[in-house]
């Protein structure tokens, strides 16, 4: 069996990145005593698990960031 290491020149697979992000959020949520931090970590976890909930540029046709009405 070959062991692969991640170096700055070796890109991780998106699935690996997702698993790592989920593990970080779970760990951070377990360490904090702040209810608002726990809520933020839970919301971040939900967005990782359901990326379709994120807004996309197509959701706001013609919108220019920073533009005032």
Secondary structure, DSSP 8 states (H G I E B T S, - for coil): -------TTS---HHHHHHHHHHHHHHHHHH---HHHHHHHHHHHHHHH-GGGS--GGGGTT--TT---
